[in-house]
Amino acid sequence: MLEVSNLACSRGDHRLFSGLGFALHPGQIMQVQGANGSGKTSLLRMLCGFMMPDEGAISWGGRNTRDLEEDYYAEVLYLGHLNAIKDELSALENLLISAGLSGVELDEKEALAALRRMGLRGRERLPTKVLSQGQRRRVALARLLVSDARLWILDEPLTALDVKAVALIQELMAEHLARQGMVIFTTHQPLQVAGVEMRSLSLS
Amino acid sequence: MTVATGMKKTTLLGLLALVIRRDLVLAMRRRADVLTTLIFFVMVVSLFPLGVGPEMDMLRKMAAGVLWVAALLSSMLSLGRLFSADYLDGTLEQMMLAPQSLSMLVLGKMTAHWMVSGLPLVLMAPVLGLQFDMPVQALGVLIIGLLLGTPILSMVGAIGAALTLGLRGGGVLLSLLVLPLCIPVLIFGTGAVEAVSTGLSAVSHLSLLGALLVLALVFTPWVTAQALRISME
């Protein structure tokens, strides 16, 4: 469904990668690997359309994502290094707003259920500035539970998470893949998803 | 668990309302930011009668100009914050991935910005106008002019804010970019008051301001959205 062909990226004069190509089909998961500075985040940002590739094309269902624009964005859930969380708002408000921005109108019950599954019971209505780094990450990750996007693009989703939360993310990924979703992610931690073959893409 | 096929989708207007509501809530929780703009406006306007002296004729003549220039400057103050917080915490990335048009989101942010930084100035203006002994009729025209003009300042300013996003010293650059573009608003805004105090009709000036507002409403959200995409690269 997601096809990338002959992609090239450079930062300044430095060529990060070129001639990159792969296809990701429904139910598949791919880990992007590479050393620091090898262009993992740049690749993911290109897939989101934040950056223009120097060369090559990214297509979704056979059509260039540049032409699809909003129709493509509706299929994408991106979680980057930044949590996109407002300190002044509570976890609940944050989730309701970020779901709203991604086009899903949640009611409070659904949002509370998602936050509780993320292990934030009792913290739902606290301003997020009093939460720990890991808890804030969990608030951001709660979006995975309330999104109907088919393609998850996750940049280092496991940072600041404890063992239990990592296990939960693995579980969520497995559920998403079982629904014929697609995941492309980067991580420096070991991550296994039960019952699915993990594809990997190395940038060097 | 939760993900079901029958999820409710946000409509375009729902999204607009969501963004406006969000920005207003955020502004209310960071009230200091809102107040600084207003206090700056009041201070600048109040300094003139003190500095120029209590000659009623002169004060009456310069009232509209002073109020308009002060409104222009204080609206510059809050522009830097329009997108920078969302840029720094990653919300802007999420906005770009919204399945609705980014222009609509931007329009929502502009509207909220005006409600927080432009509308208070409009409401404050009659009180400040009294310091200059402005006649009631001129005061009325000033208010209508500000009501039409301050949204333009927010909208044109948003383009500058988007272009200077993430730049060092962006604040000064922003003013240099945006202030010249706001000159027409200043001219028609003060012209309207001038006309009414010399016994002419202010309608032509105000309709030109209205036309500028419509133009800004149509074009600036789209231009700002494009500028944001460029700044995100």
Interface residues (C-beta under 8 A of the other chain):
Chain A: C48 G49 F50 M51 M52 E70 D71 Y73 A74 V76 L77 Y78 G80 H81 L82 N83 A84 I85 K86 E88 L89 E93 I97 S98 G100 L101 S102 G103 V104 E105 L106 E110 A113 A114 R117 L145 V146 S147 D148 E175 R179
Chain B: M1 T2 V3 A4 T5 M7 K8 K9 T10 G14 L15 L18 V19 R22 V25 L26 R29 R30 A85 L88 D89 G90 T91 E93 Q94 M95 M96 L97 A98 P99 Q100 S101 L105 M232 E233
